[in-house]
Amino acid sequence: MSVKVKDYKTYLDPSVISKLKTLELKARMVVEGFMVGLHRSPYHGFSVEFSEHRPYMQGDSLKDVDWKVYAKSERYFIKQYEEETNLICNIFLDISKSMQFKHESKISKLDYAITLAASLAYLMINQQDAAGITIYSDKIHNYLPSKANRVYLKTLLTALNGIKPSGATSTAKCLDEVSEKIKKRGLTIIISDFFDEPDSIISALKHVYHKKNEVIVFQILDPAERNFGFDRDAVFVDLETEERITTQPHQIQRAYKDAMNEYLNRLKSGCLNFGIEYNLIDTSQPFDKALMSYFAKRTRMN
């Protein structure tokens, strides 16, 4: 199964990807859809540098032409085989209970985040970069250091495939704990809803950044969490504390939106003030928005 040029956008749609059976297949389809999209976009020239291919040159052996790439792009590329690690990346994935929320979406925040983490790892390792994953909530559940071996990708996907939501969010504590283990400079990616104290989050991100790491933040929210799109009396349950409140949504919608916007702006401005790339993504958005952010950062780091 591979992505065709005409339907590559389909495999960037969370509602479509969520129906695929295995996490490996989901990651592969997302990455293939993304790469096909790059070849069809103004970023095509960058994607050649970014990939493990180089343009065909006179004198190259035809047996080294990647005909699958030619079928997608109608351009000749030579597959390169150098086992060189260009980048070391550590992905932090929040699996706290608040991440399991979904309202009318086809996919929960956690499922979206897992697919994004798997796709990033798949993309990195297939580009001969090193990827590692830290799974956390209010404690570290699993720490897998960065490696570039393609066999290691199976280990990462297996760890992601067995995830169940647990605990509250404590991004700052877990980020501080793991960052002490990271001795080599590289790229740190954090995927979370960041339902935590923003000042402590920003302080921890600042600490990572000042260790000469590039940092990308992906804040994953359900659309209903952004617009409070509830239209009838409801009981709201805090998924982390199990606290309950009964209310009429229209009575608190304005106050909620104001508080949410203030929080989001605080987190965003805190990140940008320290040179940290911030991305707000809701679970209805295609995966290429996040992958393009990574791709742009990766290109600048070359």
Phi, psi and omega per residue, in radians:
M1 nan 2.221 3.100
S2 -2.478 2.820 -3.075
V3 -1.457 2.279 3.074
K4 -1.588 2.658 -3.089
V5 -0.974 -0.732 -3.017
K6 -1.206 -0.413 -3.074
D7 -2.148 0.446 -3.094
Y8 -1.082 -0.566 -3.129
K9 -1.123 -0.506 3.134
T10 -1.025 -0.671 -3.064
Y11 -1.530 0.261 2.946
L12 -1.953 0.012 -3.100
D13 -1.546 2.074 -3.111
P14 -0.979 -0.628 -3.115
S15 -1.186 -0.516 3.086
V16 -1.368 -0.833 -3.109
I17 -1.053 -0.627 -3.100
S18 -1.088 -0.346 -3.113
K19 -1.511 -0.218 3.132
L20 -1.261 2.649 -2.928
K21 -1.340 -0.791 -3.018
T22 -1.996 2.683 3.128
L23 -1.151 -0.645 3.114
E24 -1.076 -0.740 3.115
L25 -1.147 -0.718 3.099
K26 -1.024 -0.854 -3.114
A27 -1.086 -0.754 -3.111
R28 -1.137 -0.737 -3.136
M29 -1.150 -0.724 3.107
V30 -1.068 -0.818 -3.105
V31 -1.165 -0.754 3.132
E32 -1.127 -0.718 3.085
G33 -1.079 -0.704 3.123
F34 -1.128 -0.790 -3.102
M35 -1.183 -0.679 3.066
V36 -1.083 -0.716 3.100
G37 -1.074 -0.666 3.109
L38 -1.090 -0.712 -3.133
H39 -1.152 -0.401 -3.116
R40 -1.703 0.065 -3.039
S41 -1.991 3.022 3.073
P42 -1.111 -0.218 -3.134
Y43 -1.508 0.135 -3.046
H44 -0.925 -0.786 -3.116
G45 -1.038 -0.672 3.122
F46 -1.197 -0.616 -3.059
S47 -1.144 -0.485 3.093
V48 -1.165 -0.781 3.105
E49 -1.128 -0.596 -3.036
F50 -1.307 -0.504 -3.026
S51 -1.513 -3.129 3.130
E52 -1.614 0.420 3.130
H53 -2.112 2.783 2.984
R54 -2.337 2.752 -3.136
P55 -1.068 2.569 3.076
Y56 -1.136 2.374 3.104
M57 -2.160 2.642 -3.138
Q58 -0.985 2.288 -3.107
G59 1.794 -0.304 3.079
D60 -1.180 2.561 3.112
S61 -1.283 2.360 3.133
L62 -1.132 -0.375 -3.131
K63 -1.215 -0.309 3.126
D64 -1.615 -0.022 3.090
V65 -1.204 2.334 3.090
D66 -1.550 1.762 -3.037
W67 -1.278 -0.384 3.075
K68 -1.181 -0.717 3.095
V69 -1.154 -0.676 3.114
Y70 -1.075 -0.705 -3.132
A71 -1.083 -0.557 -3.120
K72 -1.475 -0.636 -2.964
S73 -1.992 -0.233 -3.037
E74 1.008 0.570 3.047
R75 -2.284 2.629 -3.099
Y76 -1.619 2.197 3.091
F77 -2.282 2.534 3.092
I78 -1.729 2.278 3.106
K79 -1.353 2.269 3.138
Q80 -1.720 2.567 -3.029
Y81 -2.090 0.159 -3.124
E82 -1.124 2.233 3.098
E83 -1.558 1.343 -3.072
E84 -2.150 2.211 3.112
T85 -1.507 2.018 -3.087
N86 -1.600 -0.476 -3.013
L87 -2.574 2.514 3.023
I88 -1.939 2.134 -3.085
C89 -2.203 2.375 3.066
N90 -2.048 2.113 -3.125
I91 -1.799 2.181 3.066
F92 -1.796 2.186 -3.096
L93 -2.090 2.087 3.127
D94 -1.438 2.139 3.125
I95 -2.057 0.434 3.136
S96 -1.084 2.844 -3.029
K97 -1.078 -0.512 3.131
S98 -1.136 -0.359 -3.128
M99 -1.274 -0.255 -3.125
Q100 -1.439 -0.028 -3.063
F101 -1.197 2.412 2.872
K102 -2.635 2.502 -3.132
H103 -1.781 -1.517 3.091
E104 -1.870 0.105 -3.126
S105 -1.249 2.773 3.099
K106 -1.401 -0.244 -2.989
I107 -2.508 2.428 3.116
S108 -1.328 2.892 3.078
K109 -1.030 -0.712 -3.103
L110 -1.158 -0.774 3.125
D111 -1.091 -0.697 3.093
Y112 -1.087 -0.810 -3.102
A113 -1.127 -0.703 3.117
I114 -1.104 -0.795 3.123
T115 -1.097 -0.703 3.102
L116 -1.115 -0.805 3.121
A117 -1.067 -0.759 3.128
A118 -1.114 -0.719 -3.138
S119 -1.148 -0.733 3.102
L120 -1.095 -0.786 3.127
A121 -1.100 -0.753 3.114
Y122 -1.046 -0.809 -3.133
L123 -1.111 -0.824 -3.089
M124 -1.081 -0.887 -3.054
I125 -1.175 -0.599 3.088
N126 -1.309 -0.205 3.004
Q127 -1.732 0.216 3.118
Q128 1.176 0.417 2.949
D129 -1.641 2.884 3.137
A130 -1.749 2.352 -3.139
A131 -2.238 2.467 3.029
G132 -2.420 2.793 -3.071
I133 -2.343 2.343 2.989
T134 -1.981 2.118 3.129
I135 -1.780 2.164 -2.994
Y136 -2.538 2.850 2.890
S137 -2.469 -1.743 2.988
D138 -1.668 0.076 3.045
K139 -2.685 2.939 3.088
I140 -1.434 2.088 3.113
H141 -1.585 -0.574 -3.139
N142 -2.780 2.329 3.088
Y143 -2.173 2.027 3.136
L144 -2.052 1.888 -3.075
P145 -1.132 2.827 -3.060
S146 -1.258 2.299 3.040
K147 -2.492 2.726 -3.106
A148 -1.841 -0.048 -3.101
N149 -1.168 2.283 -3.106
R150 -1.174 -0.483 3.059
V151 -1.108 -0.547 -3.123
Y152 -1.147 -0.431 3.119
L153 -1.002 -0.661 3.107
K154 -1.059 -0.689 3.122
T155 -1.108 -0.766 3.131
L156 -1.112 -0.789 -3.116
L157 -1.166 -0.628 3.092
T158 -1.105 -0.745 3.117
A159 -1.102 -0.712 -3.140
L160 -1.238 -0.549 -3.065
N161 -1.248 -0.422 -3.070
G162 -1.709 0.312 -3.014
I163 -1.361 2.413 2.952
K164 -2.245 2.441 -3.124
P165 -1.068 2.484 -3.076
S166 -2.733 2.390 2.952
G167 1.286 -3.066 3.087
A168 -1.654 3.099 3.140
T169 -1.622 2.225 3.031
S170 -2.457 1.187 -3.050
T171 -1.055 -0.794 -3.059
A172 -1.052 -0.864 -3.112
K173 -1.054 -0.803 -3.086
C174 -1.244 -0.638 3.110
L175 -1.145 -0.745 3.096
D176 -1.082 -0.726 -3.096
E177 -1.114 -0.800 -3.081
V178 -1.358 -0.586 -3.096
S179 -1.062 -0.433 3.089
E180 -1.219 -0.372 3.134
K181 -1.512 -0.279 -3.079
I182 -1.553 1.868 -3.045
K183 -1.647 -0.434 -3.097
K184 -1.788 2.462 3.138
R185 -1.230 2.606 3.131
G186 -3.086 -2.448 -3.104
L187 -2.051 2.297 3.059
T188 -1.979 2.232 3.130
I189 -2.076 2.254 3.099
I190 -2.050 2.203 -3.138
I191 -2.048 1.997 -3.025
S192 -2.857 2.859 2.943
D193 -1.494 -0.193 3.083
F194 0.978 0.684 3.030
F195 -1.433 1.333 -3.001
D196 -2.667 3.136 3.114
E197 -1.286 1.998 -3.018
P198 -1.070 -0.624 -3.118
D199 -1.115 -0.685 3.126
S200 -1.224 -0.634 3.088
I201 -1.086 -0.869 -3.103
I202 -1.086 -0.687 3.113
S203 -1.070 -0.753 3.132
A204 -1.187 -0.709 3.104
L205 -1.108 -0.701 3.100
K206 -1.054 -0.709 3.128
H207 -1.071 -0.777 3.123
V208 -1.130 -0.770 -3.111
Y209 -1.112 -0.672 -3.125
H210 -1.292 -0.131 2.992
K211 -1.556 0.338 3.073
K212 1.251 0.441 3.034
N213 -1.683 2.478 2.922
E214 -1.375 2.558 -3.057
V215 -2.327 2.335 3.004
I216 -2.150 2.298 3.098
V217 -1.920 2.249 3.000
F218 -2.016 1.899 3.079
Q219 -1.649 2.000 -3.059
I220 -1.767 2.139 3.125
L221 -2.270 2.670 2.955
D222 -1.367 2.527 3.127
P223 -0.915 -0.637 -3.128
A224 -1.153 -0.477 3.113
E225 -1.268 -0.423 3.133
R226 -1.485 -0.685 -3.032
N227 -1.956 -0.019 -3.121
F228 0.889 0.904 -3.037
G229 -1.444 0.968 3.070
F230 -1.848 2.385 -2.991
D231 -2.083 0.232 3.109
R232 -2.655 2.874 3.127
D233 -0.925 2.440 -3.046
A234 -2.656 2.758 2.981
V235 -1.790 2.076 -3.139
F236 -1.722 2.300 -3.075
V237 -2.070 2.190 3.020
D238 -1.263 2.003 -3.045
L239 -1.171 -0.354 -3.116
E240 -1.617 -0.649 -3.100
T241 -1.844 -0.229 -3.084
E242 1.145 0.264 3.043
E243 -1.196 2.448 -3.075
R244 -2.076 2.556 3.052
I245 -2.530 2.324 3.087
T246 -1.788 2.287 -3.085
T247 -2.747 2.908 2.966
Q248 -1.680 1.977 -3.007
P249 -0.907 -0.654 -3.060
H250 -1.153 -0.371 -3.126
Q251 -1.309 -0.443 -3.081
I252 -2.056 0.045 -3.044
Q253 -1.021 -0.832 -3.110
R254 -1.103 -0.787 3.136
A255 -1.107 -0.667 3.119
Y256 -1.115 -0.856 -3.107
K257 -1.059 -0.723 3.133
D258 -1.095 -0.767 -3.140
A259 -1.157 -0.721 3.139
M260 -1.142 -0.790 3.140
N261 -1.100 -0.692 3.103
E262 -1.085 -0.747 3.131
Y263 -1.129 -0.815 -3.119
L264 -1.101 -0.745 3.131
N265 -1.142 -0.621 3.110
R266 -1.132 -0.774 3.133
L267 -1.192 -0.766 -3.136
K268 -1.100 -0.850 -3.110
S269 -1.145 -0.630 3.087
G270 -1.080 -0.719 3.100
C271 -1.146 -0.878 -3.059
L272 -1.127 -0.559 3.119
N273 -1.089 -0.450 -3.129
F274 -1.904 0.307 3.073
G275 1.299 0.391 -3.138
I276 -1.709 2.273 -3.086
E277 -1.378 2.162 -3.074
Y278 -1.972 2.315 3.113
N279 -2.301 2.146 3.041
L280 -1.732 2.110 -3.064
I281 -2.291 2.318 3.008
D282 -1.825 2.835 -2.944
T283 -1.273 -0.039 3.056
S284 -1.573 -0.192 -3.038
Q285 -1.488 2.521 3.123
P286 -1.115 2.710 -3.040
F287 -1.219 -0.313 -3.070
D288 -1.202 -0.351 3.088
K289 -1.065 -0.818 3.132
A290 -1.215 -0.743 -3.118
L291 -1.157 -0.585 3.102
M292 -1.172 -0.648 3.090
S293 -1.079 -0.793 3.080
Y294 -1.091 -0.801 -3.107
F295 -1.018 -0.779 3.137
A296 -1.108 -0.749 3.098
K297 -1.111 -0.760 -3.125
R298 -1.082 -0.703 3.138
T299 -1.120 -0.725 3.136
R300 -1.173 -0.434 -3.112
M301 -1.470 -0.147 3.139
N302 -1.114 nan nan
